[in-house]
């Protein structure tokens, strides 16, 4: 046998799926993806409340909607969970493995709490995950939105009665459409 017969061919950059909605890993939670028609990919490391809020199955992976309108509606909901907009899935991987630095917007951590009476939103903003309080993981253990909001208030969350004043919720979408959903 010559040396060529011992080589194994492996693609260097296999294409990443643009149809997966959810991806479960070995850790806690699930990564949720949204594909807005305006471009990019929304990414959220989702906990139980996020999955319930997004009406996603908790025990099996799901795929994106084939309808651009349905996908945009889903992406608008994802923004309400604090999902991060990335140029592509490849950009997420490049930051994770250290090939590039995350931008200020990609590093930002947003946490939203939606009161059950439908009025306003509670907001926490951090410049990066490094600014999160040491015990912030307890927020992900909330059993319902009221518990989440109570914990958010302990961390200094701000209440915004008019949700149209929270610009992060409307980036990349038409403001009038967002207020009707």
Secondary structure, DSSP 8 states (H G I E B T S, - for coil): --GGGG-----SS----SSBSEEE-SSSSEEEEE--TTSSEEEEEE-HHHHHHTT--SSS--B--S-HHHHHHHHHHHHTTT-EEES-HHHHHHHHTTSS---HHHH-EEEEE--TTS--EEEEEESSGGGS-TTGGGGGG-SSHHHHHHHHHHTT-EEESSGGG-GGGTTTS-HHHHHH-
